[in-house]
Amino acid sequence: MKASESNSNYPSRLREMTNYALREVKKVCSEIGPRESGEESERKAQSYVAESMKNVCDSVEIEDFEVHPKAFMSWVVIDVVLMLISIICLLLKQFNAIEAANTGLGIAATVCTVLSIIFMVGEFLFYKEMLDPLFPKRQSCNVVCTRKASGETKKRIVFAGHIDSAYEWYYTHLGGGKLLVKMIAAAIVSIGINLVLDIVSFFNVPHWLNIVIIVLAFVTAVPVALASIFVNWKLVVPGANDNLTGVFASMAVIRYMEANDIRFEHTDVVAISTGCEECGLRGARAYAKKHANDGIETVAIAVDTLKDYDFMGVYNKDMSGTVTLDSQVSAMVKKASENAGLNLPYAKVFFGSSDAAAMQQGGLKASALAAMDPTPASYYHTRDDKPDILEPKTVEAGINVLLETAFLYDSEGLKDTY
C-alpha cells in the first residue's frame, strides 16, 4: 500500500502535517532561537522535541554523547595561523633575514603548510576528529522517537534531521554562495601555491625566480588572511530551514501514523532529532555507533533543508562526493518520490556533508533527501535562514516523500530496483 492510499483524505492529512511542521519550526525559532552545537540552547530544543513527541510515540529516548563542538570549524583558524607562519618563514628565508637559519625556516614553512593541508582535508573533507583533544568537551544528545511495529520487529526505518544550527559563514552572508565558493577556492589555491613555493625555495634558483617567490608569497597571504573571518563565531544562525525543516518533517511521519491509527506489522518507524551535525556529524555518528549492530535491519534517511523545491533530490553521494550512500536505500527513496508524484533526480553533496554520510560510515544503510540550491543557497549558514523564508510547498513535498518511503519499505523492503 502507498501512503497516498492510507487515507481517503490523504491530501488534507498531508497538509495538516505540513502545517504542523511549519508551526513547530516557527515556535522553536521564536521561543528558543539559534541552537549552538553542544550548548544549552541545543539541549533546550532537544528537550522540547522530546516533550512534544512523548504522547504520539511508543518511546522517546534521549541518547547522550560527548562532543568537542568547537573543534570542527576551528581548523579554519588553525590553518590561517599555520599558513601565515609558513609565509613569514618563507619570506624570511628568501630575504636572508636570518641566513644561518635558512634551512630551518624552509623546513618550518613546509611543515606548517603540510599540516594545514592535513587539517583541511581531514577535518572538512573527511570529517575526522583530528582536533577534538585540543578543545573543551561538552555533552550533546539525540532524541529518538519510535513507533513500534504491531508484531515482532524485523526491520526499522529511520528519518533524521539535525536540531543544531551553525555559526554564520561571513562570506555567504556578504555575497551569497558565489562569493563563498570564490573565497574558498582562493584560499585552497593559495595553500597549494605556497606548498610549491616552499619546495622550490630549497633549491638554488635564479634571482628572478626568488623575486617571483617573494611576490607570490605576499599575494597568497591575502586570501589566507581573509579566511580568518570565514566563520563569525559570535553569531549562531536561526537555522529554520537548515535544519528544523528536516527535524519536524521527520517527526511528521510518526504524527501522521498516530493520527491515522497506522502501525506496520513488522517495521518500526523512528524519527530522530540529531545533535551536533554542524560540528562534524557527531550526533549521527553516535547513533550509528550505538545501533548499527543491534540485530535489526535498519535503513536511515537523513532529511536536510527542505527549502528550494526545484533542487529537491535523492542524495546517493555525500561528504563532498567521497562517500557513496547505499544504492538500495537511494533507489527506494527515488521510487517513493515517484509514488509521491515527483520523480526526483539523484544528487550528490559536493560541498560539505549530511548525517547520511556518518550513518553510512557507521554501518547503517543510508540515503538523504534534501532541497537546497547547491551553489550553495544565499541563506546557507547565515542570519537570513529565518522562518519567514520557509517554503510550505517544499516541506509538504518532503513529508510526502518520507511517508511514501516508509510505506514502500514496509511493503517491499530493500531491492536493487523498484
C-alpha positions as a Python dict, from the first residue, in 0.01 Angstrom:
ca = {
    (1, 'M'): (0, 0, 0),
    (2, 'K'): (115, 351, -80),
    (3, 'A'): (94, 629, 176),
    (4, 'S'): (-150, 812, -50),
    (5, 'E'): (-383, 509, -23),
    (6, 'S'): (-372, 500, 356),
    (7, 'N'): (-637, 770, 400),
    (8, 'S'): (-922, 878, 176),
    (9, 'N'): (-841, 1241, 254),
    (10, 'Y'): (-466, 1200, 215),
    (11, 'P'): (-400, 1546, 62),
    (12, 'S'): (-575, 1713, 356),
    (13, 'R'): (-394, 1495, 610),
    (14, 'L'): (-65, 1571, 437),
    (15, 'R'): (-137, 1942, 457),
    (16, 'E'): (-209, 1905, 828),
    (17, 'M'): (133, 1750, 878),
    (18, 'T'): (292, 2028, 676),
    (19, 'N'): (121, 2291, 888),
    (20, 'Y'): (239, 2108, 1200),
    (21, 'A'): (599, 2111, 1080),
    (22, 'L'): (587, 2480, 987),
    (23, 'R'): (434, 2575, 1321),
    (24, 'E'): (700, 2384, 1511),
    (25, 'V'): (984, 2543, 1314),
    (26, 'K'): (846, 2888, 1390),
    (27, 'K'): (791, 2805, 1756),
    (28, 'V'): (1145, 2677, 1811),
    (29, 'C'): (1290, 2981, 1634),
    (30, 'S'): (1083, 3228, 1833),
    (31, 'E'): (1093, 3064, 2177),
    (32, 'I'): (1438, 2901, 2177),
    (33, 'G'): (1625, 3070, 1894),
    (34, 'P'): (1961, 2967, 1748),
    (35, 'R'): (2091, 2633, 1875),
    (36, 'E'): (2466, 2623, 1916),
    (37, 'S'): (2609, 2272, 1888),
    (38, 'G'): (2667, 2111, 2226),
    (39, 'E'): (2541, 2409, 2423),
    (40, 'E'): (2237, 2475, 2642),
    (41, 'S'): (2025, 2613, 2357),
    (42, 'E'): (2063, 2287, 2164),
    (43, 'R'): (1973, 2084, 2473),
    (44, 'K'): (1668, 2304, 2533),
    (45, 'A'): (1548, 2244, 2178),
    (46, 'Q'): (1601, 1870, 2215),
    (47, 'S'): (1403, 1871, 2537),
    (48, 'Y'): (1121, 2047, 2357),
    (49, 'V'): (1117, 1788, 2079),
    (50, 'A'): (1113, 1504, 2333),
    (51, 'E'): (829, 1660, 2532),
    (52, 'S'): (621, 1741, 2224),
    (53, 'M'): (650, 1385, 2089),
    (54, 'K'): (601, 1178, 2404),
    (55, 'N'): (224, 1144, 2358),
    (56, 'V'): (242, 1028, 1995),
    (57, 'C'): (525, 773, 2024),
    (58, 'D'): (566, 437, 2192),
    (59, 'S'): (902, 558, 2322),
    (60, 'V'): (1105, 877, 2330),
    (61, 'E'): (1465, 824, 2431),
    (62, 'I'): (1733, 1084, 2490),
    (63, 'E'): (2070, 936, 2400),
    (64, 'D'): (2364, 1138, 2530),
    (65, 'F'): (2707, 1155, 2373),
    (66, 'E'): (3023, 1356, 2429),
    (67, 'V'): (3147, 1609, 2176),
    (68, 'H'): (3408, 1881, 2129),
    (69, 'P'): (3187, 2127, 1938),
    (70, 'K'): (3443, 2399, 1867),
    (71, 'A'): (3691, 2156, 1714),
    (72, 'F'): (3532, 2105, 1374),
    (73, 'M'): (3530, 2456, 1223),
    (74, 'S'): (3834, 2569, 1423),
    (75, 'W'): (4051, 2405, 1160),
    (76, 'V'): (3996, 2726, 961),
    (77, 'V'): (4155, 2942, 1230),
    (78, 'I'): (4434, 2692, 1287),
    (79, 'D'): (4506, 2675, 915),
    (80, 'V'): (4518, 3055, 890),
    (81, 'V'): (4774, 3071, 1171),
    (82, 'L'): (4981, 2789, 1024),
    (83, 'M'): (4980, 2940, 677),
    (84, 'L'): (5073, 3288, 796),
    (85, 'I'): (5363, 3137, 994),
    (86, 'S'): (5461, 2941, 681),
    (87, 'I'): (5455, 3252, 463),
    (88, 'I'): (5655, 3455, 716),
    (89, 'C'): (5918, 3180, 738),
    (90, 'L'): (5939, 3161, 361),
    (91, 'L'): (5981, 3537, 327),
    (92, 'L'): (6248, 3549, 599),
    (93, 'K'): (6435, 3280, 412),
    (94, 'Q'): (6406, 3450, 74),
    (95, 'F'): (6524, 3781, 218),
    (96, 'N'): (6812, 3607, 401),
    (97, 'A'): (6694, 3784, 716),
    (98, 'I'): (6847, 3509, 931),
    (99, 'E'): (7090, 3347, 689),
    (100, 'A'): (7218, 3088, 934),
    (101, 'A'): (6864, 2965, 990),
    (102, 'N'): (6756, 2944, 626),
    (103, 'T'): (6730, 2565, 624),
    (104, 'G'): (6530, 2563, 944),
    (105, 'L'): (6300, 2837, 812),
    (106, 'G'): (6239, 2638, 496),
    (107, 'I'): (6157, 2325, 693),
    (108, 'A'): (5925, 2520, 924),
    (109, 'A'): (5744, 2677, 629),
    (110, 'T'): (5693, 2339, 462),
    (111, 'V'): (5579, 2166, 781),
    (112, 'C'): (5323, 2439, 854),
    (113, 'T'): (5184, 2421, 501),
    (114, 'V'): (5163, 2042, 507),
    (115, 'L'): (4989, 2047, 846),
    (116, 'S'): (4734, 2299, 719),
    (117, 'I'): (4655, 2071, 425),
    (118, 'I'): (4623, 1769, 653),
    (119, 'F'): (4381, 1951, 884),
    (120, 'M'): (4178, 2088, 595),
    (121, 'V'): (4145, 1750, 425),
    (122, 'G'): (4099, 1551, 744),
    (123, 'E'): (3851, 1778, 921),
    (124, 'F'): (3649, 1926, 636),
    (125, 'L'): (3671, 1672, 355),
    (126, 'F'): (3657, 1354, 565),
    (127, 'Y'): (3512, 1486, 895),
    (128, 'K'): (3782, 1319, 1104),
    (129, 'E'): (3803, 1410, 1473),
    (130, 'M'): (4165, 1524, 1444),
    (131, 'L'): (4148, 1841, 1655),
    (132, 'D'): (3898, 1731, 1919),
    (133, 'P'): (4151, 1679, 2201),
    (134, 'L'): (4251, 2046, 2174),
    (135, 'F'): (3905, 2179, 2261),
    (136, 'P'): (3666, 2164, 2559),
    (137, 'K'): (3431, 1869, 2591),
    (138, 'R'): (3054, 1909, 2601),
    (139, 'Q'): (2758, 1673, 2626),
    (140, 'S'): (2501, 1666, 2349),
    (141, 'C'): (2218, 1427, 2273),
    (142, 'N'): (1995, 1270, 2011),
    (143, 'V'): (1620, 1243, 2062),
    (144, 'V'): (1497, 908, 1930),
    (145, 'C'): (1119, 881, 1878),
    (146, 'T'): (982, 536, 1792),
    (147, 'R'): (651, 397, 1670),
    (148, 'K'): (677, 24, 1729),
    (149, 'A'): (556, -249, 1498),
    (150, 'S'): (231, -420, 1599),
    (151, 'G'): (405, -757, 1590),
    (152, 'E'): (764, -875, 1604),
    (153, 'T'): (1009, -607, 1490),
    (154, 'K'): (1204, -735, 1193),
    (155, 'K'): (1326, -409, 1044),
    (156, 'R'): (1346, -40, 1116),
    (157, 'I'): (1330, 277, 911),
    (158, 'V'): (1486, 593, 1049),
    (159, 'F'): (1422, 953, 943),
    (160, 'A'): (1670, 1203, 1086),
    (161, 'G'): (1709, 1579, 1088),
    (162, 'H'): (1954, 1780, 1297),
    (163, 'I'): (1839, 2030, 1557),
    (164, 'D'): (2155, 2240, 1592),
    (165, 'S'): (2230, 2547, 1382),
    (166, 'A'): (2562, 2670, 1250),
    (167, 'Y'): (2787, 2963, 1321),
    (168, 'E'): (2742, 3216, 1045),
    (169, 'W'): (2967, 3189, 744),
    (170, 'Y'): (3054, 3553, 686),
    (171, 'Y'): (3119, 3540, 312),
    (172, 'T'): (2789, 3367, 240),
    (173, 'H'): (2615, 3645, 432),
    (174, 'L'): (2820, 3908, 248),
    (175, 'G'): (2780, 3783, -107),
    (176, 'G'): (2591, 3456, -121),
    (177, 'G'): (2711, 3120, -243),
    (178, 'K'): (2914, 3256, -533),
    (179, 'L'): (3133, 3472, -310),
    (180, 'L'): (3170, 3183, -66),
    (181, 'V'): (3293, 2950, -338),
    (182, 'K'): (3538, 3212, -470),
    (183, 'M'): (3685, 3273, -125),
    (184, 'I'): (3723, 2901, -54),
    (185, 'A'): (3882, 2843, -395),
    (186, 'A'): (4122, 3135, -347),
    (187, 'A'): (4231, 3006, -6),
    (188, 'I'): (4282, 2649, -130),
    (189, 'V'): (4479, 2766, -435),
    (190, 'S'): (4692, 2987, -211),
    (191, 'I'): (4780, 2694, 13),
    (192, 'G'): (4870, 2485, -292),
    (193, 'I'): (5088, 2760, -436),
    (194, 'N'): (5266, 2802, -105),
    (195, 'L'): (5346, 2433, -88),
    (196, 'V'): (5511, 2462, -429),
    (197, 'L'): (5700, 2776, -320),
    (198, 'D'): (5819, 2601, -3),
    (199, 'I'): (5961, 2314, -204),
    (200, 'V'): (6120, 2535, -475),
    (201, 'S'): (6287, 2750, -210),
    (202, 'F'): (6512, 2459, -110),
    (203, 'F'): (6690, 2474, -448),
    (204, 'N'): (6935, 2724, -590),
    (205, 'V'): (6724, 2923, -833),
    (206, 'P'): (6787, 3233, -1046),
    (207, 'H'): (6745, 3573, -885),
    (208, 'W'): (6432, 3647, -1087),
    (209, 'L'): (6268, 3331, -953),
    (210, 'N'): (6347, 3438, -598),
    (211, 'I'): (6162, 3761, -671),
    (212, 'V'): (5866, 3564, -809),
    (213, 'I'): (5857, 3352, -490),
    (214, 'I'): (5853, 3665, -274),
    (215, 'V'): (5577, 3830, -479),
    (216, 'L'): (5362, 3517, -480),
    (217, 'A'): (5410, 3473, -105),
    (218, 'F'): (5278, 3824, -43),
    (219, 'V'): (4990, 3774, -286),
    (220, 'T'): (4878, 3442, -139),
    (221, 'A'): (4890, 3586, 212),
    (222, 'V'): (4585, 3798, 126),
    (223, 'P'): (4321, 3521, 79),
    (224, 'V'): (4477, 3328, 367),
    (225, 'A'): (4436, 3628, 597),
    (226, 'L'): (4083, 3690, 471),
    (227, 'A'): (3993, 3333, 565),
    (228, 'S'): (4035, 3434, 929),
    (229, 'I'): (3685, 3587, 921),
    (230, 'F'): (3529, 3295, 733),
    (231, 'V'): (3338, 3192, 1048),
    (232, 'N'): (3156, 3451, 1258),
    (233, 'W'): (3199, 3288, 1599),
    (234, 'K'): (2978, 3549, 1763),
    (235, 'L'): (2666, 3467, 1561),
    (236, 'V'): (2475, 3138, 1558),
    (237, 'V'): (2216, 3140, 1280),
    (238, 'P'): (1841, 3073, 1326),
    (239, 'G'): (1856, 2752, 1121),
    (240, 'A'): (1487, 2748, 1030),
    (241, 'N'): (1538, 2566, 703),
    (242, 'D'): (1877, 2414, 787),
    (243, 'N'): (1758, 2212, 957),
    (244, 'L'): (1442, 2247, 1161),
    (245, 'T'): (1253, 2155, 845),
    (246, 'G'): (1430, 1819, 848),
    (247, 'V'): (1361, 1761, 1217),
    (248, 'F'): (989, 1826, 1202),
    (249, 'A'): (933, 1665, 863),
    (250, 'S'): (1079, 1350, 1023),
    (251, 'M'): (854, 1386, 1327),
    (252, 'A'): (556, 1439, 1095),
    (253, 'V'): (588, 1080, 969),
    (254, 'I'): (517, 941, 1316),
    (255, 'R'): (249, 1201, 1383),
    (256, 'Y'): (70, 1105, 1061),
    (257, 'M'): (74, 738, 1155),
    (258, 'E'): (-54, 811, 1506),
    (259, 'A'): (-325, 1049, 1385),
    (260, 'N'): (-450, 794, 1131),
    (261, 'D'): (-408, 486, 1353),
    (262, 'I'): (-150, 325, 1124),
    (263, 'R'): (101, 78, 1260),
    (264, 'F'): (318, -151, 1048),
    (265, 'E'): (321, -518, 1146),
    (266, 'H'): (695, -581, 1142),
    (267, 'T'): (854, -238, 1083),
    (268, 'D'): (948, 13, 1350),
    (269, 'V'): (934, 375, 1236),
    (270, 'V'): (1185, 606, 1402),
    (271, 'A'): (1223, 983, 1385),
    (272, 'I'): (1547, 1125, 1522),
    (273, 'S'): (1643, 1480, 1609),
    (274, 'T'): (2020, 1458, 1596),
    (275, 'G'): (2255, 1689, 1779),
    (276, 'C'): (2581, 1841, 1664),
    (277, 'E'): (2555, 1787, 1290),
    (278, 'E'): (2703, 2130, 1230),
    (279, 'C'): (3018, 2041, 1424),
    (280, 'G'): (3101, 1732, 1221),
    (281, 'L'): (2801, 1495, 1209),
    (282, 'R'): (2868, 1391, 1568),
    (283, 'G'): (2509, 1302, 1661),
    (284, 'A'): (2452, 1080, 1359),
    (285, 'R'): (2786, 914, 1422),
    (286, 'A'): (2687, 845, 1784),
    (287, 'Y'): (2352, 697, 1678),
    (288, 'A'): (2514, 467, 1422),
    (289, 'K'): (2774, 352, 1674),
    (290, 'K'): (2502, 256, 1920),
    (291, 'H'): (2250, 95, 1685),
    (292, 'A'): (2428, -38, 1376),
    (293, 'N'): (2491, -378, 1532),
    (294, 'D'): (2177, -435, 1738),
    (295, 'G'): (2047, -715, 1516),
    (296, 'I'): (1768, -527, 1339),
    (297, 'E'): (1789, -435, 972),
    (298, 'T'): (1795, -57, 973),
    (299, 'V'): (1778, 195, 692),
    (300, 'A'): (1831, 565, 755),
    (301, 'I'): (1721, 867, 556),
    (302, 'A'): (1877, 1199, 651),
    (303, 'V'): (1637, 1486, 589),
    (304, 'D'): (1812, 1818, 540),
    (305, 'T'): (1692, 2165, 436),
    (306, 'L'): (1352, 2131, 270),
    (307, 'K'): (1354, 2475, 111),
    (308, 'D'): (1432, 2502, -261),
    (309, 'Y'): (1168, 2299, -443),
    (310, 'D'): (1343, 2295, -780),
    (311, 'F'): (1656, 2146, -624),
    (312, 'M'): (1493, 1864, -428),
    (313, 'G'): (1678, 1539, -484),
    (314, 'V'): (1766, 1195, -354),
    (315, 'Y'): (2129, 1203, -245),
    (316, 'N'): (2338, 897, -325),
    (317, 'K'): (2677, 1066, -287),
    (318, 'D'): (2779, 1254, 25),
    (319, 'M'): (3068, 1415, 213),
    (320, 'S'): (3186, 1625, -82),
    (321, 'G'): (3131, 1324, -309),
    (322, 'T'): (3370, 1097, -116),
    (323, 'V'): (3105, 873, 45),
    (324, 'T'): (2875, 656, -164),
    (325, 'L'): (2541, 614, 9),
    (326, 'D'): (2351, 286, -8),
    (327, 'S'): (2224, 218, -360),
    (328, 'Q'): (1918, 21, -248),
    (329, 'V'): (1804, 282, 2),
    (330, 'S'): (1859, 556, -255),
    (331, 'A'): (1661, 360, -514),
    (332, 'M'): (1382, 313, -260),
    (333, 'V'): (1360, 685, -182),
    (334, 'K'): (1363, 764, -552),
    (335, 'K'): (1077, 520, -615),
    (336, 'A'): (892, 671, -320),
    (337, 'S'): (931, 1012, -482),
    (338, 'E'): (768, 868, -796),
    (339, 'N'): (482, 739, -581),
    (340, 'A'): (454, 1093, -446),
    (341, 'G'): (428, 1228, -800),
    (342, 'L'): (771, 1394, -803),
    (343, 'N'): (1022, 1155, -966),
    (344, 'L'): (1319, 1321, -800),
    (345, 'P'): (1666, 1303, -953),
    (346, 'Y'): (1972, 1159, -786),
    (347, 'A'): (2208, 1421, -647),
    (348, 'K'): (2533, 1442, -454),
    (349, 'V'): (2663, 1660, -174),
    (350, 'F'): (2970, 1802, -344),
    (351, 'F'): (3036, 2061, -73),
    (352, 'G'): (3004, 1957, 290),
    (353, 'S'): (2809, 1662, 422),
    (354, 'S'): (2486, 1536, 575),
    (355, 'D'): (2403, 1298, 859),
    (356, 'A'): (2358, 1024, 598),
    (357, 'A'): (2734, 1006, 543),
    (358, 'A'): (2806, 942, 910),
    (359, 'M'): (2531, 681, 932),
    (360, 'Q'): (2658, 505, 620),
    (361, 'Q'): (3015, 508, 750),
    (362, 'G'): (2887, 384, 1086),
    (363, 'G'): (2737, 68, 939),
    (364, 'L'): (2378, 169, 859),
    (365, 'K'): (2232, 169, 509),
    (366, 'A'): (2161, 534, 440),
    (367, 'S'): (2048, 791, 187),
    (368, 'A'): (1944, 1155, 209),
    (369, 'L'): (1658, 1376, 97),
    (370, 'A'): (1729, 1747, 62),
    (371, 'A'): (1609, 2052, -125),
    (372, 'M'): (1871, 2326, -131),
    (373, 'D'): (2033, 2525, -408),
    (374, 'P'): (2381, 2366, -429),
    (375, 'T'): (2552, 2695, -520),
    (376, 'P'): (2509, 2698, -209),
    (377, 'A'): (2197, 2897, -130),
    (378, 'S'): (2229, 3257, -8),
    (379, 'Y'): (2065, 3171, 328),
    (380, 'Y'): (2302, 2877, 390),
    (381, 'H'): (2467, 2928, 730),
    (382, 'T'): (2358, 3290, 753),
    (383, 'R'): (2132, 3503, 970),
    (384, 'D'): (1882, 3502, 681),
    (385, 'D'): (1778, 3142, 748),
    (386, 'K'): (1462, 3256, 929),
    (387, 'P'): (1106, 3120, 938),
    (388, 'D'): (986, 3393, 703),
    (389, 'I'): (1162, 3223, 410),
    (390, 'L'): (1007, 2881, 471),
    (391, 'E'): (854, 2721, 160),
    (392, 'P'): (539, 2524, 254),
    (393, 'K'): (528, 2360, -89),
    (394, 'T'): (874, 2212, -41),
    (395, 'V'): (811, 2098, 315),
    (396, 'E'): (489, 1928, 205),
    (397, 'A'): (663, 1754, -84),
    (398, 'G'): (936, 1636, 152),
    (399, 'I'): (692, 1491, 404),
    (400, 'N'): (505, 1323, 120),
    (401, 'V'): (825, 1152, 1),
    (402, 'L'): (912, 1042, 355),
    (403, 'L'): (569, 889, 409),
    (404, 'E'): (582, 707, 76),
    (405, 'T'): (931, 582, 167),
    (406, 'A'): (809, 440, 498),
    (407, 'F'): (517, 260, 333),
    (408, 'L'): (735, 131, 48),
    (409, 'Y'): (997, -5, 286),
    (410, 'D'): (734, -181, 495),
    (411, 'S'): (563, -340, 196),
    (412, 'E'): (858, -425, -29),
    (413, 'G'): (1176, -390, 176),
    (414, 'L'): (1507, -316, 10),
    (415, 'K'): (1563, -411, -354),
    (416, 'D'): (1807, -316, -626),
    (417, 'T'): (1527, -185, -845),
    (418, 'Y'): (1163, -93, -785),
}
